[in-house]
């Protein structure tokens, strides 16, 4: 079954591009690397699954793509999750990590920036443990992404210097 990933629920992204002589194998390997890394964390209350997602319109501009999805088994937030994707464009692989949450909820209606979204989510948390659980999942996603880039970008250190210049 194909699940829909709504672009309007994306609250944060990290992207990185790497050029390869033979890029074909890196898409699947990236998803498996991220899955294994997160499994090793033994993070409780999460589901980790590689599956197909539909993005785009109902009729036009839709796409089916394979991604790794991480979500809570139980959460007070609808559509809270972390997604990893690797997309090939010629010899380039575009690596991505997305964070999502349902932004149609009443507390999100005025949030526009990343800081405003985080403040709205923090305001929805009923205790410190819920806020820490949300933040830990978010940070685990970021940590996983950059560990994967250490593995998949042989020139990461050099590229970071150029990119961050």
MDTraj code that builds the backbone (N, CA, C; nanometers):
import mdtraj as md
import numpy as np

residues = "UNK UNK UNK UNK UNK UNK UNK UNK UNK UNK UNK UNK UNK UNK UNK UNK UNK UNK UNK UNK UNK UNK UNK UNK UNK UNK UNK UNK UNK UNK UNK UNK UNK UNK UNK UNK UNK UNK UNK UNK UNK UNK UNK UNK UNK UNK UNK UNK UNK UNK UNK UNK UNK UNK UNK UNK UNK UNK UNK UNK UNK UNK UNK UNK UNK UNK UNK UNK UNK UNK UNK UNK UNK UNK UNK UNK UNK UNK UNK UNK UNK UNK UNK UNK UNK UNK UNK UNK UNK UNK UNK UNK UNK UNK UNK UNK UNK UNK UNK UNK UNK UNK UNK UNK UNK UNK UNK UNK UNK UNK UNK UNK UNK UNK UNK UNK UNK UNK UNK UNK UNK UNK UNK UNK UNK UNK UNK UNK UNK UNK UNK UNK UNK UNK UNK UNK UNK UNK UNK UNK UNK UNK UNK UNK UNK UNK UNK UNK UNK UNK UNK UNK UNK UNK UNK UNK UNK UNK UNK UNK UNK UNK UNK UNK UNK".split()
xyz = np.array([
    [0.0831, -0.1180, 0.0000],
    [0.0000, 0.0000, 0.0000],
    [0.0880, 0.1251, 0.0000],
    [0.0521, 0.2236, -0.0790],
    [0.1272, 0.3472, -0.0890],
    [0.0647, 0.4502, 0.0056],
    [0.1477, 0.5113, 0.0882],
    [0.1044, 0.6134, 0.1834],
    [0.1289, 0.7511, 0.1236],
    [0.0427, 0.8466, 0.1554],
    [0.0598, 0.9834, 0.1067],
    [0.1448, 1.0627, 0.2052],
    [0.2410, 1.1359, 0.1537],
    [0.3200, 1.2299, 0.2333],
    [0.2845, 1.3690, 0.1843],
    [0.2216, 1.4457, 0.2705],
    [0.1784, 1.5796, 0.2327],
    [0.2924, 1.6788, 0.2523],
    [0.3273, 1.7482, 0.1453],
    [0.4371, 1.8450, 0.1504],
    [0.4072, 1.9586, 0.2462],
    [0.2798, 1.9922, 0.2650],
    [0.2464, 2.1029, 0.3550],
    [0.2634, 2.0661, 0.5020],
    [0.2920, 1.9393, 0.5321],
    [0.3198, 1.8982, 0.6694],
    [0.4694, 1.9019, 0.7014],
    [0.5539, 1.9271, 0.6033],
    [0.6985, 1.9303, 0.6259],
    [0.7348, 2.0567, 0.7035],
    [0.8013, 2.0370, 0.8175],
    [0.8397, 2.1490, 0.9035],
    [0.9888, 2.1778, 0.8992],
    [1.0672, 2.0822, 0.8539],
    [1.2122, 2.1014, 0.8484],
    [1.2704, 2.0043, 0.7461],
    [1.3745, 2.0482, 0.6773],
    [1.4445, 1.9605, 0.5827],
    [1.5944, 1.9799, 0.5942],
    [1.6657, 1.8750, 0.5616],
    [1.8103, 1.8812, 0.5416],
    [1.8350, 1.8123, 0.4087],
    [1.9174, 1.8728, 0.3233],
    [1.9463, 1.8177, 0.1913],
    [2.0961, 1.8214, 0.1655],
    [2.1413, 1.7255, 0.0856],
    [2.2827, 1.7195, 0.0490],
    [2.2947, 1.6496, -0.0853],
    [2.3839, 1.6951, -0.1701],
    [2.4038, 1.6357, -0.3021],
    [2.5452, 1.5800, -0.3106],
    [2.5562, 1.4578, -0.3635],
    [2.6864, 1.3945, -0.3844],
    [2.6903, 1.3424, -0.5274],
    [2.8022, 1.3650, -0.5955],
    [2.8235, 1.3130, -0.7303],
    [2.8999, 1.1817, -0.7224],
    [2.8555, 1.0831, -0.8005],
    [2.9173, 0.9509, -0.8029],
    [2.9433, 0.9089, -0.9465],
    [3.0444, 0.8236, -0.9665],
    [3.0637, 0.7622, -1.0968],
    [2.9538, 0.6595, -1.1235],
    [2.9169, 0.5847, -1.0185],
    [2.8108, 0.4846, -1.0279],
    [2.7115, 0.5088, -0.9150],
    [2.6105, 0.5925, -0.9380],
    [2.5194, 0.6323, -0.8299],
    [2.4095, 0.5315, -0.7957],
    [2.3847, 0.4337, -0.8797],
    [2.2669, 0.3472, -0.8672],
    [2.2529, 0.2815, -0.7301],
    [2.3593, 0.2294, -0.6743],
    [2.3502, 0.1520, -0.5500],
    [2.3276, 0.2378, -0.4259],
    [2.3523, 0.3662, -0.4352],
    [2.3521, 0.4514, -0.3161],
    [2.2128, 0.4826, -0.2618],
    [2.1113, 0.4803, -0.3448],
    [1.9771, 0.5102, -0.2963],
    [1.9317, 0.4094, -0.1907],
    [1.9328, 0.2847, -0.2266],
    [1.8888, 0.1791, -0.1351],
    [1.9820, 0.1677, -0.0145],
    [2.1126, 0.1790, -0.0376],
    [2.2097, 0.1693, 0.0717],
    [2.1911, 0.2799, 0.1749],
    [2.1561, 0.4005, 0.1294],
    [2.1323, 0.5130, 0.2202],
    [2.0151, 0.4823, 0.3138],
    [1.9048, 0.4340, 0.2582],
    [1.7880, 0.4024, 0.3401],
    [1.8192, 0.2921, 0.4413],
    [1.8905, 0.1900, 0.3975],
    [1.9276, 0.0798, 0.4880],
    [2.0233, 0.1280, 0.5972],
    [2.1195, 0.2137, 0.5607],
    [2.2130, 0.2684, 0.6600],
    [2.1365, 0.3445, 0.7679],
    [2.0455, 0.4325, 0.7258],
    [1.9671, 0.5120, 0.8207],
    [1.8818, 0.4220, 0.9098],
    [1.8211, 0.3208, 0.8516],
    [1.7376, 0.2281, 0.9280],
    [1.8193, 0.1553, 1.0348],
    [1.9361, 0.1049, 0.9961],
    [2.0222, 0.0340, 1.0912],
    [2.0715, 0.1273, 1.2013],
    [2.1098, 0.2499, 1.1649],
    [2.1593, 0.3468, 1.2625],
    [2.0515, 0.3769, 1.3673],
    [1.9294, 0.3981, 1.3219],
    [1.8201, 0.4289, 1.4143],
    [1.7852, 0.3067, 1.4984],
    [1.7857, 0.1885, 1.4391],
    [1.7592, 0.0665, 1.5165],
    [1.8614, 0.0490, 1.6288],
    [1.9869, 0.0819, 1.6011],
    [2.0925, 0.0702, 1.7031],
    [2.0701, 0.1655, 1.8201],
    [1.9959, 0.2730, 1.7984],
    [1.9703, 0.3694, 1.9060],
    [1.8762, 0.3134, 2.0127],
    [1.8007, 0.2070, 1.9771],
    [1.7023, 0.1464, 2.0671],
    [1.6044, 0.2513, 2.1205],
    [1.5715, 0.3489, 2.0374],
    [1.4755, 0.4533, 2.0735],
    [1.3393, 0.3881, 2.0934],
    [1.2760, 0.4108, 2.2099],
    [1.1478, 0.3443, 2.2364],
    [1.0309, 0.4103, 2.1635],
    [0.9236, 0.3370, 2.1485],
    [0.7950, 0.3865, 2.0999],
    [0.7995, 0.4370, 1.9561],
    [0.8893, 0.3860, 1.8722],
    [0.8903, 0.4308, 1.7331],
    [0.8757, 0.3129, 1.6378],
    [0.8214, 0.3445, 1.5220],
    [0.8129, 0.2494, 1.4118],
    [0.9114, 0.2946, 1.3052],
    [0.9830, 0.2000, 1.2480],
    [1.0832, 0.2298, 1.1449],
    [1.0519, 0.1398, 1.0267],
    [1.0255, 0.2016, 0.9107],
    [0.9863, 0.1212, 0.7958],
    [1.0253, 0.1894, 0.6651],
    [1.0801, 0.1106, 0.5735],
    [1.1040, 0.1583, 0.4372],
    [0.9782, 0.1230, 0.3579],
    [0.9187, 0.2243, 0.2955],
    [0.7961, 0.2008, 0.2202],
    [0.7824, 0.3032, 0.1084],
    [0.6824, 0.2831, 0.0254],
    [0.6560, 0.3754, -0.0838],
    [0.5580, 0.4825, -0.0396],
    [0.5866, 0.6056, -0.0839],
    [0.5015, 0.7200, -0.0526],
    [0.4615, 0.7898, -0.1808],
    [0.3412, 0.8433, -0.1784],
    [0.2941, 0.9252, -0.2892],
    [0.3092, 1.0703, -0.2465],
    [0.3673, 1.1516, -0.3344],
    [0.3769, 1.2947, -0.3105],
    [0.3148, 1.3655, -0.4300],
    [0.2736, 1.4875, -0.4097],
    [0.2184, 1.5657, -0.5193],
    [0.0678, 1.5630, -0.5214],
    [0.0125, 1.6014, -0.6370],
    [-0.1311, 1.6200, -0.6533],
    [-0.2098, 1.4916, -0.6580],
    [-0.3413, 1.5074, -0.6560],
    [-0.4304, 1.3923, -0.6624],
    [-0.4292, 1.3277, -0.8000],
    [-0.4247, 1.4114, -0.9055],
    [-0.4256, 1.3592, -1.0421],
    [-0.2948, 1.3929, -1.1135],
    [-0.2569, 1.5196, -1.1107],
    [-0.1364, 1.5646, -1.1797],
    [-0.0213, 1.5832, -1.0812],
    [0.1002, 1.5741, -1.1330],
    [0.2223, 1.6000, -1.0569],
    [0.2437, 1.5063, -0.9393],
    [0.1835, 1.3877, -0.9433],
    [0.2075, 1.2946, -0.8339],
    [0.3274, 1.2070, -0.8647],
    [0.3889, 1.1581, -0.7611],
    [0.5097, 1.0781, -0.7718],
    [0.5047, 0.9694, -0.6651],
    [0.5557, 0.8534, -0.6970],
    [0.5716, 0.7453, -0.5997],
    [0.7211, 0.7345, -0.5712],
    [0.7569, 0.7386, -0.4442],
    [0.8972, 0.7358, -0.4058],
    [0.9166, 0.6481, -0.2821],
    [1.0303, 0.5824, -0.2754],
    [1.0629, 0.4982, -0.1611],
    [1.1366, 0.5832, -0.0583],
    [1.0915, 0.5744, 0.0680],
    [1.1551, 0.6478, 0.1769],
    [1.1571, 0.5623, 0.3031],
    [1.2440, 0.6006, 0.3936],
    [1.2457, 0.5430, 0.5277],
    [1.1624, 0.6353, 0.6161],
    [1.0649, 0.5795, 0.6843],
    [0.9763, 0.6578, 0.7710],
    [0.9977, 0.6176, 0.9161],
    [1.0103, 0.7183, 1.0026],
    [1.0198, 0.6974, 1.1461],
    [0.9069, 0.7763, 1.2103],
    [0.8248, 0.7080, 1.2883],
    [0.7152, 0.7764, 1.3557],
    [0.6923, 0.7115, 1.4917],
    [0.6239, 0.7841, 1.5791],
    [0.5895, 0.7292, 1.7096],
    [0.4743, 0.6311, 1.6961],
    [0.4780, 0.5254, 1.7744],
    [0.3642, 0.4327, 1.7793],
    [0.2440, 0.5033, 1.8411],
    [0.2709, 0.5859, 1.9427],
    [0.1676, 0.6673, 2.0071],
    [0.2225, 0.8081, 2.0187],
    [0.1446, 0.9056, 1.9742],
    [0.1866, 1.0447, 1.9823],
    [0.0643, 1.1339, 1.9920],
    [0.0797, 1.2444, 2.0587],
    [-0.0300, 1.3417, 2.0646],
    [-0.0353, 1.4262, 1.9393],
    [0.0663, 1.4159, 1.8531],
    [0.0728, 1.4944, 1.7306],
    [0.0411, 1.4065, 1.6113],
    [-0.0476, 1.4514, 1.5265],
    [-0.0835, 1.3791, 1.4059],
    [0.0254, 1.4006, 1.3004],
    [0.0644, 1.2945, 1.2334],
    [0.1633, 1.2966, 1.1248],
    [0.3015, 1.3432, 1.1692],
    [0.3356, 1.3244, 1.2952],
    [0.4701, 1.3563, 1.3414],
    [0.5624, 1.2455, 1.2944],
    [0.6655, 1.2817, 1.2180],
    [0.7570, 1.1803, 1.1676],
    [0.8829, 1.2380, 1.1083],
    [0.9758, 1.1487, 1.0814],
    [1.1024, 1.1802, 1.0151],
    [1.1095, 1.0880, 0.8937],
    [1.1496, 1.1442, 0.7793],
    [1.1575, 1.0677, 0.6551],
    [1.2928, 1.0903, 0.5894],
    [1.3483, 0.9827, 0.5357],
    [1.4755, 0.9890, 0.4634],
    [1.4507, 0.9448, 0.3198],
    [1.5146, 1.0145, 0.2274],
    [1.4971, 0.9836, 0.0850],
    [1.6289, 1.0096, 0.0132],
    [1.6556, 0.9301, -0.0902],
    [1.7698, 0.9521, -0.1794],
    [1.7159, 0.9468, -0.3217],
    [1.7342, 1.0535, -0.3958],
    [1.6808, 1.0646, -0.5311],
    [1.7961, 1.0832, -0.6297],
    [1.7986, 1.0030, -0.7332],
    [1.9044, 1.0114, -0.8334],
    [1.8674, 1.1083, -0.9444],
    [1.9623, 1.1954, -0.9785],
    [1.9529, 1.2863, -1.0924],
    [2.0831, 1.2714, -1.1705],
    [2.0826, 1.1875, -1.2734],
    [2.2058, 1.1609, -1.3469],
    [2.3066, 1.0948, -1.2549],
    [2.4249, 1.1538, -1.2417],
    [2.5277, 1.0990, -1.1530],
    [2.5221, 1.1589, -1.0129],
    [2.4239, 1.2426, -0.9887],
    [2.4071, 1.3050, -0.8573],
    [2.2988, 1.2316, -0.7783],
    [2.3227, 1.2195, -0.6483],
    [2.2204, 1.1704, -0.5559],
    [2.1867, 1.2860, -0.4630],
    [2.0585, 1.3148, -0.4549],
    [2.0061, 1.4199, -0.3686],
    [1.9530, 1.3513, -0.2434],
    [2.0267, 1.3625, -0.1331],
    [1.9883, 1.3020, -0.0066],
    [1.9021, 1.4010, 0.0719],
    [1.7949, 1.3523, 0.1330],
    [1.7042, 1.4400, 0.2076],
    [1.6584, 1.3756, 0.3372],
    [1.6317, 1.4628, 0.4341],
    [1.5628, 1.4253, 0.5564],
    [1.4514, 1.5272, 0.5762],
    [1.3310, 1.4794, 0.6044],
    [1.2156, 1.5665, 0.6269],
    [1.1586, 1.5395, 0.7650],
    [1.1192, 1.6449, 0.8345],
    [1.0406, 1.6321, 0.9566],
    [0.9000, 1.6774, 0.9218],
    [0.8006, 1.6071, 0.9751],
    [0.6617, 1.6439, 0.9460],
    [0.5776, 1.6475, 1.0730],
    [0.4741, 1.7289, 1.0682],
    [0.3683, 1.7300, 1.1687],
    [0.2469, 1.7945, 1.1022],
    [0.1282, 1.7543, 1.1445],
    [0.0053, 1.8100, 1.0881],
    [-0.0027, 1.9581, 1.1229],
    [0.0108, 2.0431, 1.0220],
    [0.0084, 2.1872, 1.0453],
    [-0.1320, 2.2442, 1.0334],
    [-0.2313, 2.1601, 1.0142],
    [-0.3686, 2.2081, 1.0097],
    [-0.4332, 2.2095, 1.1480],
    [-0.3593, 2.1649, 1.2472],
    [-0.4113, 2.1675, 1.3830],
    [-0.4267, 2.3121, 1.4285],
    [-0.5189, 2.3348, 1.5171],
    [-0.5515, 2.4714, 1.5603],
    [-0.4316, 2.5475, 1.6137],
    [-0.3382, 2.4798, 1.6798],
    [-0.2245, 2.5501, 1.7388],
    [-0.1168, 2.5850, 1.6366],
    [-0.1308, 2.5334, 1.5143],
    [-0.0293, 2.5577, 1.4121],
    [-0.0733, 2.6618, 1.3097],
    [-0.1947, 2.7123, 1.3203],
    [-0.2489, 2.7931, 1.2121],
    [-0.1726, 2.9228, 1.1852],
    [-0.1012, 2.9751, 1.2815],
    [-0.0273, 3.0999, 1.2616],
    [0.1238, 3.0783, 1.2512],
    [0.1693, 2.9563, 1.2751],
    [0.3130, 2.9274, 1.2720],
    [0.3634, 2.9218, 1.1286],
    [0.4685, 2.9956, 1.1000],
    [0.5239, 2.9992, 0.9646],
    [0.6729, 2.9624, 0.9621],
    [0.7484, 3.0103, 1.0576],
    [0.8917, 2.9817, 1.0589],
    [0.9181, 2.8555, 1.1400],
    [1.0375, 2.8002, 1.1260],
    [1.0762, 2.6810, 1.2031],
    [1.0646, 2.7096, 1.3524],
    [1.1087, 2.8271, 1.3968],
    [1.1025, 2.8636, 1.5385],
    [0.9570, 2.8723, 1.5859],
    [0.8686, 2.9280, 1.5031],
    [0.7274, 2.9384, 1.5400],
    [0.6620, 2.8004, 1.5471],
    [0.6973, 2.7133, 1.4552],
    [0.6433, 2.5770, 1.4560],
    [0.6881, 2.5039, 1.5818],
    [0.8177, 2.5143, 1.6141],
    [0.8691, 2.4486, 1.7363],
    [0.8017, 2.5053, 1.8608],
    [0.7800, 2.6377, 1.8644],
    [0.7131, 2.6994, 1.9796],
    [0.5698, 2.6496, 1.9910],
    [0.5015, 2.6339, 1.8780],
    [0.3639, 2.5831, 1.8795],
    [0.3600, 2.4393, 1.9290],
    [0.4534, 2.3581, 1.8855],
    [0.4599, 2.2186, 1.9306],
    [0.4918, 2.2147, 2.0798],
    [0.5871, 2.2965, 2.1236],
    [0.6227, 2.3019, 2.2658],
    [0.5001, 2.3414, 2.3492],
    [0.4221, 2.4364, 2.2990],
    [0.3026, 2.4789, 2.3691],
    [0.1964, 2.3712, 2.3795],
    [0.1974, 2.2771, 2.2870],
    [0.1011, 2.1668, 2.2868],
    [0.1426, 2.0548, 2.3828],
    [0.2701, 2.0479, 2.4171],
    [0.3185, 1.9423, 2.5069],
    [0.2635, 1.9650, 2.6473],
    [0.2168, 1.8577, 2.7087],
    [0.1556, 1.8660, 2.8403],
    [0.2573, 1.8550, 2.9532],
    [0.3765, 1.8056, 2.9217],
    [0.4809, 1.7951, 3.0237],
    [0.6177, 1.7947, 2.9559],
    [0.7202, 1.8017, 3.0353],
    [0.8562, 1.8091, 2.9834],
    [0.8959, 1.6823, 2.9083],
    [0.8478, 1.5678, 2.9536],
    [0.8824, 1.4410, 2.8877],
    [0.8334, 1.4391, 2.7427],
    [0.7140, 1.4924, 2.7162],
    [0.6629, 1.4969, 2.5787],
    [0.7493, 1.5872, 2.4915],
    [0.7892, 1.7014, 2.5443],
    [0.8750, 1.7941, 2.4699],
    [1.0105, 1.7301, 2.4404],
    [1.0678, 1.6617, 2.5398],
    [1.1963, 1.5952, 2.5203],
    [1.1857, 1.4805, 2.4210],
    [1.0738, 1.4072, 2.4233],
    [1.0544, 1.2978, 2.3281],
    [1.0503, 1.3515, 2.1856],
    [0.9743, 1.4592, 2.1643],
    [0.9682, 1.5221, 2.0316],
    [1.1074, 1.5693, 1.9876],
    [1.1778, 1.6412, 2.0745],
    [1.3100, 1.6933, 2.0404],
    [1.4107, 1.5827, 2.0146],
    [1.4038, 1.4763, 2.0938],
    [1.4976, 1.3663, 2.0759],
    [1.4773, 1.2995, 1.9402],
    [1.3512, 1.2809, 1.8995],
    [1.3253, 1.2228, 1.7678],
    [1.3799, 1.3148, 1.6587],
    [1.3578, 1.4427, 1.6726],
    [1.4069, 1.5405, 1.5751],
    [1.5593, 1.5364, 1.5658],
    [1.6244, 1.5387, 1.6801],
    [1.7715, 1.5376, 1.6833],
    [1.8256, 1.4038, 1.6346],
    [1.7574, 1.2935, 1.6659],
    [1.7979, 1.1623, 1.6148],
    [1.7946, 1.1616, 1.4623],
    [1.6947, 1.2259, 1.4034],
    [1.6878, 1.2367, 1.2582],
    [1.8066, 1.3125, 1.2016],
    [1.8391, 1.4252, 1.2612],
    [1.9529, 1.5065, 1.2155],
    [2.0832, 1.4293, 1.2318],
    [2.1028, 1.3674, 1.3468],
    [2.2233, 1.2889, 1.3727],
    [2.2369, 1.1752, 1.2719],
    [2.1261, 1.1065, 1.2458],
    [2.1259, 0.9967, 1.1494],
    [2.1644, 1.0465, 1.0105],
    [2.1064, 1.1582, 0.9700],
    [2.1357, 1.2133, 0.8370],
    [2.2841, 1.2438, 0.8221],
    [2.3435, 1.3127, 0.9190],
    [2.4854, 1.3507, 0.9046],
    [2.5787, 1.2312, 0.9217],
    [2.5416, 1.1315, 1.0003],
    [2.6220, 1.0080, 1.0061],
    [2.6185, 0.9387, 0.8699],
    [2.5014, 0.9397, 0.8061],
    [2.4902, 0.8811, 0.6724],
    [2.5761, 0.9584, 0.5730],
    [2.5785, 1.0899, 0.5846],
    [2.6600, 1.1692, 0.4919],
    [2.8084, 1.1413, 0.5127],
    [2.8508, 1.1155, 0.6365],
    [2.9896, 1.0753, 0.6613],
    [3.0212, 0.9461, 0.5861],
    [2.9222, 0.8598, 0.5755],
    [2.9383, 0.7314, 0.5063],
    [2.9290, 0.7456, 0.3542],
    [2.8402, 0.8320, 0.3057],
    [2.8088, 0.8364, 0.1632],
    [2.8740, 0.9506, 0.0859],
    [2.9309, 1.0486, 0.1537],
    [3.0028, 1.1563, 0.0845],
    [3.1501, 1.1461, 0.1193],
    [3.2313, 1.0898, 0.0285],
    [3.3734, 1.0730, 0.0578],
    [3.4462, 1.2063, 0.0759],
    [3.3868, 1.3155, 0.0317],
    [3.4481, 1.4481, 0.0443],
    [3.3675, 1.5391, 0.1361],
    [3.3009, 1.4833, 0.2349],
    [3.2106, 1.5608, 0.3189],
    [3.2791, 1.6799, 0.3848],
    [3.3918, 1.6574, 0.4460],
    [3.4599, 1.7666, 0.5171],
    [3.4944, 1.8809, 0.4221],
    [3.5496, 1.8472, 0.3083],
    [3.5839, 1.9483, 0.2069],
    [3.4575, 2.0172, 0.1542],
    [3.3537, 1.9406, 0.1259],
    [3.2293, 1.9959, 0.0735],
    [3.1587, 2.0862, 0.1744],
    [3.1668, 2.0499, 0.3033],
    [3.1070, 2.1354, 0.4065],
    [3.1737, 2.2723, 0.4093],
    [3.3039, 2.2751, 0.3932],
    [3.3758, 2.4026, 0.3922],
    [3.3294, 2.4902, 0.2767],
    [3.3111, 2.4315, 0.1607],
    [3.2651, 2.5058, 0.0430],
    [3.1204, 2.5492, 0.0627],
    [3.0360, 2.4562, 0.1077],
    [2.8936, 2.4831, 0.1220],
    [2.8660, 2.5891, 0.2279],
    [2.9390, 2.5831, 0.3374],
    [2.9143, 2.6757, 0.4479],
    [2.9884, 2.8075, 0.4331],
    [3.0671, 2.8223, 0.3288],
    [3.1437, 2.9454, 0.3072],
    [3.0566, 3.0621, 0.2776],
])
top = md.Topology()
chain = top.add_chain()
for i, resn in enumerate(residues, 1):
    res = top.add_residue(resn, chain, resSeq=i)
    for name in ("N", "CA", "C"):
        top.add_atom(name, md.element.get_by_symbol(name[0]), res)
traj = md.Trajectory(xyz[None], top)
